[in-house]
Amino acid sequence: MNDDESVVDEARSVYLRLRSVFGGIGSATLRPRRKRRSIEGESQPFGSGRDPATLGETLTGMTSTLGWDATLAQGELLSAWEQIAGPETAAHSTPTGVEDGLLRVSCDSTAWATQLRLMRTEILTRIAQGYPAAGISNIAFSGPGAPTWKRGPRSVPGRGPRDTYG
């Protein structure tokens, strides 16, 4: 048996398998039709439950089905930071993201970071009341990063410029 015959035999077997699975000419006579039974609670034409759903209901159902509720609530929380923290506080702080229930907030100065740490319970209470689906359990406030002497054109091996401080 050469390669051409084996390819034809394989194609024929695939065709016959697909024909038996999906049907074809003469397949209707092989399987008799079953009578459809009415299922309890099944919708009927012109019956109750046949009204179209509103767009809001459809989107709410879709987001809960896909598991987007927490992600959307977190996005709403980040965009509503000014209402949560207050306008003056929001002018000096910016939420940067949410990781595993931890809201990270970057502040303009270490003084603002310290002030917001003192307000942590009040801010967490507002978040829990306004955005319970966000799943925020804690907040981390950070000030601006300090300059480093480890890299750059003025770095030196060893203790560097700090050894002249006393």
Backbone bond lengths (Angstrom), bond angles and torsions (degrees), N, CA, C in turn:
res aa  C-N    CA-C-N  psi(-1)  N-CA   C-N-CA  omega(-1)  CA-C   N-CA-C  phi
1 M - - - 1.439 - - 1.519 107.70 -
2 N 1.331 116.64 127.09 1.457 118.47 -178.30 1.526 110.25 -94.95
3 D 1.335 116.00 178.15 1.461 121.58 -174.04 1.523 113.04 -64.91
4 D 1.341 118.23 -34.72 1.475 120.83 -179.22 1.524 111.29 -64.31
5 E 1.319 117.41 -40.96 1.458 120.62 -179.83 1.527 111.21 -68.54
6 S 1.328 117.81 -37.48 1.466 120.12 179.54 1.522 110.88 -67.62
7 V 1.346 117.92 -35.68 1.458 121.52 177.43 1.524 110.01 -66.22
8 V 1.335 117.36 -42.20 1.458 121.61 179.06 1.525 110.29 -65.00
9 D 1.334 117.67 -43.18 1.461 120.41 178.62 1.525 111.30 -63.29
10 E 1.312 117.20 -40.30 1.461 120.90 178.80 1.526 110.86 -66.31
11 A 1.331 116.87 -43.08 1.461 120.46 178.77 1.527 110.12 -63.12
12 R 1.329 117.57 -40.52 1.458 121.39 179.28 1.528 110.54 -63.92
13 S 1.327 117.67 -42.01 1.467 119.87 -179.23 1.534 110.78 -67.98
14 V 1.328 117.03 -37.22 1.466 119.83 176.91 1.519 109.95 -65.20
15 Y 1.323 116.93 -43.39 1.466 120.71 179.56 1.531 110.47 -61.31
16 L 1.303 117.78 -46.69 1.465 120.46 -178.64 1.524 111.11 -64.77
17 R 1.321 117.50 -36.91 1.468 120.37 177.74 1.522 110.70 -65.02
18 L 1.340 117.25 -47.15 1.464 120.59 179.04 1.528 111.38 -63.88
19 R 1.310 116.56 -36.33 1.463 120.41 178.99 1.523 110.79 -65.61
20 S 1.324 116.48 -39.26 1.467 118.51 179.85 1.528 111.23 -71.22
21 V 1.334 116.93 -32.30 1.458 120.03 -178.70 1.516 111.23 -77.42
22 F 1.340 116.49 -50.09 1.463 120.52 -173.90 1.523 114.12 -96.80
23 G 1.276 117.73 -7.02 1.454 120.33 178.18 1.515 110.99 88.51
24 G 1.247 114.80 169.28 1.456 120.86 -179.70 1.515 107.91 -173.96
25 I 1.303 116.95 -159.95 1.460 120.86 179.59 1.520 108.22 -65.93
26 G 1.302 115.32 127.90 1.454 120.17 179.49 1.519 114.01 85.54
27 S 1.322 118.16 -4.08 1.462 118.85 -179.08 1.519 111.62 -76.98
28 A 1.344 117.68 -21.53 1.460 120.43 179.50 1.516 111.01 -66.48
29 T 1.307 117.34 -29.27 1.457 119.74 -179.91 1.525 111.38 -78.55
30 L 1.324 116.85 -18.58 1.454 118.99 -178.76 1.520 112.18 -76.82
31 R 1.337 116.75 -35.19 1.465 121.10 -177.77 1.528 109.28 -116.67
32 P 1.317 117.05 117.92 1.467 117.66 177.62 1.525 110.30 -73.58
33 R 1.318 116.21 149.83 1.462 121.36 178.78 1.511 109.84 -73.58
34 R 1.316 114.33 140.54 1.453 119.14 177.19 1.517 108.34 -94.61
35 K 1.316 114.50 147.65 1.446 119.44 177.16 1.523 108.37 -76.14
36 R 1.287 116.55 132.48 1.455 121.96 -177.96 1.517 109.39 -76.68
37 R 1.323 114.68 130.29 1.458 119.63 179.02 1.517 109.29 -97.69
38 S 1.284 115.72 147.45 1.457 120.91 176.86 1.528 108.33 -82.24
39 I 1.324 115.70 127.46 1.456 121.55 -179.13 1.517 108.48 -96.21
40 E 1.344 115.40 139.06 1.463 120.70 178.75 1.523 109.65 -59.86
41 G 1.322 118.03 131.55 1.456 122.70 178.91 1.513 113.94 84.42
42 E 1.328 117.01 1.40 1.457 120.04 179.65 1.526 109.07 -73.38
43 S 1.311 116.73 143.57 1.462 119.63 -177.68 1.521 110.43 -71.61
44 Q 1.296 114.01 144.07 1.455 122.10 179.03 1.521 109.15 -113.62
45 P 1.308 118.96 150.46 1.461 118.98 176.78 1.524 110.16 -60.62
46 F 1.299 115.83 136.39 1.460 124.23 -179.98 1.524 112.45 63.98
47 G 1.325 117.10 16.68 1.461 120.76 177.88 1.523 110.81 -95.98
48 S 1.318 114.51 -176.94 1.458 118.35 179.45 1.524 109.51 -71.42
49 G 1.308 116.18 150.27 1.451 121.37 -179.65 1.506 114.25 86.70
50 R 1.313 117.67 4.82 1.453 120.97 -178.64 1.523 112.70 -97.64
51 D 1.332 117.10 -1.75 1.456 119.62 179.15 1.521 109.27 -71.81
52 P 1.328 117.21 144.22 1.462 118.74 179.10 1.524 110.99 -68.06
53 A 1.323 115.86 147.50 1.459 121.69 179.62 1.527 109.32 -80.96
54 T 1.319 116.24 152.08 1.457 119.81 177.53 1.525 109.24 -74.64
55 L 1.319 115.68 164.07 1.461 120.43 -179.18 1.529 110.95 -64.04
56 G 1.332 116.56 -38.90 1.462 119.95 178.82 1.519 111.96 -62.88
57 E 1.337 117.19 -43.11 1.466 120.50 178.17 1.521 110.92 -63.76
58 T 1.318 116.57 -40.44 1.458 120.93 -179.52 1.524 110.93 -64.83
59 L 1.339 116.80 -46.62 1.467 119.90 -179.96 1.525 112.04 -66.53
60 T 1.330 117.41 -38.17 1.460 120.40 177.51 1.524 110.47 -63.05
61 G 1.309 116.73 -43.76 1.467 120.27 177.90 1.517 112.17 -64.41
62 M 1.332 116.50 -39.75 1.455 120.17 -179.24 1.535 111.14 -67.69
63 T 1.333 117.07 -43.37 1.469 118.96 -178.91 1.526 111.71 -67.02
64 S 1.317 117.57 -36.05 1.466 118.43 178.07 1.523 110.85 -72.49
65 T 1.324 117.85 -34.98 1.457 121.17 178.13 1.531 110.87 -65.39
66 L 1.329 116.48 -41.17 1.462 120.64 -178.20 1.520 113.31 -83.64
67 G 1.334 117.68 -6.13 1.460 120.95 177.52 1.517 113.61 78.20
68 W 1.318 117.78 31.69 1.468 122.15 -177.57 1.518 112.58 -95.54
69 D 1.308 119.35 1.10 1.466 121.34 -174.41 1.527 112.07 -58.16
70 A 1.322 117.40 -49.15 1.465 120.62 -177.93 1.524 111.05 -65.75
71 T 1.322 117.41 -41.88 1.467 121.01 -178.98 1.517 111.12 -64.71
72 L 1.328 117.42 -42.39 1.465 120.48 178.60 1.523 111.35 -67.67
73 A 1.330 117.45 -38.55 1.465 120.41 177.95 1.525 110.63 -65.57
74 Q 1.323 117.73 -37.15 1.459 120.90 177.35 1.524 110.90 -66.52
75 G 1.328 117.38 -39.15 1.458 120.44 176.54 1.518 112.10 -64.29
76 E 1.338 116.63 -40.56 1.463 120.40 176.41 1.522 110.73 -63.23
77 L 1.332 116.90 -40.11 1.456 121.41 179.67 1.531 110.60 -62.40
78 L 1.322 117.41 -44.32 1.459 120.66 -179.96 1.521 111.60 -64.26
79 S 1.326 117.13 -37.53 1.468 119.53 -179.73 1.526 112.38 -76.59
80 A 1.328 117.89 -21.73 1.465 121.06 -179.01 1.533 111.58 -102.18
81 W 1.309 118.20 25.07 1.458 121.46 -177.74 1.523 112.07 -59.18
82 E 1.331 117.68 -36.12 1.463 120.39 -178.80 1.528 111.35 -63.91
83 Q 1.322 118.18 -38.38 1.464 120.64 177.85 1.526 111.38 -71.59
84 I 1.321 117.11 -32.38 1.466 120.58 -178.38 1.525 111.16 -75.32
85 A 1.328 116.73 -49.04 1.459 120.22 -173.87 1.522 112.81 -91.62
86 G 1.302 118.92 -17.76 1.456 121.82 -175.83 1.522 109.80 100.38
87 P 1.336 117.59 152.59 1.468 119.78 -174.30 1.532 113.80 -65.18
88 E 1.324 118.18 -40.48 1.465 119.75 -178.12 1.528 111.14 -69.63
89 T 1.311 116.24 -42.76 1.468 120.28 179.09 1.521 110.57 -66.96
90 A 1.330 117.29 -39.94 1.462 121.01 -179.67 1.527 111.62 -66.92
91 A 1.340 116.98 -25.35 1.462 119.36 177.67 1.526 111.40 -68.42
92 H 1.337 118.06 -21.78 1.462 121.89 -177.55 1.529 112.88 -112.95
93 S 1.326 117.54 6.29 1.464 120.53 179.42 1.519 109.58 -143.47
94 T 1.321 115.52 150.35 1.461 121.87 -179.40 1.521 109.34 -138.86
95 P 1.331 118.34 125.34 1.467 118.99 175.00 1.532 109.34 -71.76
96 T 1.314 116.56 132.43 1.461 120.17 -176.45 1.520 113.48 -103.17
97 G 1.317 118.29 -20.80 1.457 119.34 178.52 1.514 112.54 165.02
98 V 1.332 114.27 174.65 1.457 121.92 179.75 1.527 108.08 -126.71
99 E 1.338 115.61 129.24 1.465 121.13 177.35 1.524 108.95 -134.24
100 D 1.310 117.65 115.84 1.470 123.24 176.07 1.525 112.61 51.92
101 G 1.314 117.41 45.34 1.455 121.65 177.47 1.518 114.73 81.70
102 L 1.324 117.62 6.06 1.462 122.48 -179.88 1.527 108.58 -109.17
103 L 1.329 116.10 117.07 1.458 121.70 176.85 1.518 108.30 -87.51
104 R 1.321 117.22 122.48 1.461 122.08 178.89 1.522 109.23 -98.60
105 V 1.351 116.02 128.49 1.459 121.98 -179.02 1.516 108.41 -125.46
106 S 1.324 116.42 128.37 1.456 122.47 177.13 1.523 108.93 -98.87
107 C 1.333 117.11 132.81 1.465 122.15 -176.50 1.527 110.19 -113.15
108 D 1.341 115.86 157.95 1.461 121.59 -179.12 1.520 112.23 -67.95
109 S 1.317 118.50 -34.42 1.457 121.72 -177.65 1.523 109.24 -144.50
110 T 1.317 115.65 166.52 1.464 119.43 177.88 1.522 111.08 -68.05
111 A 1.342 116.99 -26.91 1.462 119.75 177.25 1.526 110.42 -66.00
112 W 1.317 116.90 -42.94 1.469 119.54 177.04 1.525 110.92 -66.55
113 A 1.317 117.79 -37.48 1.473 120.19 177.73 1.526 110.39 -62.75
114 T 1.342 116.73 -41.84 1.465 120.59 178.34 1.525 110.98 -65.22
115 Q 1.333 116.68 -42.46 1.471 120.41 178.85 1.526 111.18 -61.66
116 L 1.333 116.99 -42.38 1.460 120.28 179.57 1.527 111.52 -69.81
117 R 1.317 118.22 -31.42 1.471 119.66 175.04 1.518 110.48 -62.90
118 L 1.336 116.88 -35.19 1.461 120.17 177.17 1.528 111.45 -70.42
119 M 1.323 117.16 -26.70 1.477 121.99 179.81 1.526 112.46 -93.36
120 R 1.347 118.39 7.67 1.463 122.46 -173.48 1.530 113.40 -53.84
121 T 1.325 118.25 -47.30 1.472 119.97 -176.73 1.523 111.22 -65.29
122 E 1.325 117.43 -39.03 1.467 120.29 178.46 1.528 110.88 -64.50
123 I 1.326 116.79 -43.43 1.468 120.40 179.73 1.520 110.53 -67.27
124 L 1.327 117.61 -41.19 1.472 120.26 178.08 1.527 111.49 -63.32
125 T 1.329 117.11 -36.33 1.464 120.80 177.28 1.521 110.76 -64.31
126 R 1.327 117.02 -44.51 1.471 120.20 177.96 1.522 111.54 -62.29
127 I 1.325 116.60 -40.21 1.469 120.26 179.02 1.525 110.31 -66.13
128 A 1.329 117.43 -43.68 1.470 120.73 -179.15 1.524 111.68 -64.51
129 Q 1.343 117.70 -34.60 1.457 120.51 179.02 1.526 111.87 -77.17
130 G 1.317 117.44 -41.91 1.464 120.57 -175.39 1.515 115.08 -86.86
131 Y 1.338 117.52 -30.59 1.464 121.59 -174.81 1.526 110.38 -136.13
132 P 1.331 118.44 65.29 1.470 119.69 -177.14 1.530 112.70 -67.13
133 A 1.330 117.97 -28.06 1.460 120.50 -177.82 1.524 112.33 -74.24
134 A 1.345 118.02 -12.68 1.467 120.76 -178.36 1.523 111.70 -70.26
135 G 1.324 117.83 -26.87 1.461 121.16 177.12 1.520 113.66 72.51
136 I 1.330 117.89 33.66 1.463 121.57 179.53 1.526 108.61 -82.93
137 S 1.327 116.63 123.18 1.458 120.77 179.56 1.528 112.71 -111.32
138 N 1.339 117.62 -19.22 1.454 120.37 -179.05 1.533 109.44 -155.45
139 I 1.332 115.91 162.53 1.462 121.51 179.46 1.526 107.85 -129.63
140 A 1.319 117.16 137.32 1.461 122.78 175.62 1.530 108.21 -116.03
141 F 1.323 116.65 119.27 1.464 122.30 178.89 1.520 108.08 -102.70
142 S 1.328 116.19 133.64 1.461 120.01 178.87 1.521 109.78 -131.88
143 G 1.321 114.87 143.02 1.457 121.19 177.25 1.524 109.52 -87.92
144 P 1.312 116.23 -174.03 1.464 118.69 178.46 1.519 110.07 -68.51
145 G 1.306 115.97 154.10 1.458 120.50 -179.85 1.520 111.19 -71.69
146 A 1.313 116.42 142.54 1.465 121.80 178.42 1.527 109.72 -80.06
147 P 1.324 118.35 151.12 1.466 119.39 178.54 1.521 110.27 -67.21
148 T 1.296 116.10 148.32 1.456 120.91 -179.36 1.528 109.77 -111.22
149 W 1.314 114.72 146.81 1.461 120.01 178.13 1.527 110.37 -102.91
150 K 1.321 117.71 5.17 1.459 121.45 -174.28 1.532 113.07 -75.96
151 R 1.326 118.51 -33.20 1.458 121.57 -176.65 1.516 109.56 -129.28
152 G 1.291 115.07 163.20 1.447 119.89 176.05 1.517 112.44 116.17
153 P 1.338 116.22 177.50 1.475 119.92 -175.16 1.526 112.90 -69.68
154 R 1.314 119.03 -20.24 1.461 120.47 -177.00 1.528 112.95 -103.97
155 S 1.311 117.97 14.75 1.459 119.85 179.58 1.520 109.43 -81.05
156 V 1.308 115.76 145.86 1.464 122.30 178.70 1.515 107.88 -133.60
157 P 1.319 116.85 153.14 1.464 118.03 177.94 1.531 110.80 -70.61
158 G 1.296 115.61 151.30 1.460 120.39 179.44 1.513 110.90 90.41
159 R 1.344 116.58 -150.67 1.459 120.70 -177.05 1.516 111.92 -72.71
160 G 1.293 118.36 -22.48 1.444 120.75 175.65 1.511 112.57 74.48
161 P 1.335 116.99 -148.62 1.454 120.26 -175.03 1.534 113.52 -69.55
162 R 1.325 117.99 -11.69 1.460 119.08 -179.02 1.523 112.47 -71.93
163 D 1.321 118.29 -17.87 1.457 118.86 -177.15 1.529 112.84 -74.64
164 T 1.322 118.09 -5.48 1.463 120.85 177.52 1.520 111.94 -96.03
165 Y 1.341 116.81 3.31 1.459 119.98 -176.17 1.512 113.06 -90.45
166 G 1.237 121.46 25.17 1.456 119.25 176.64 1.433 111.18 140.58
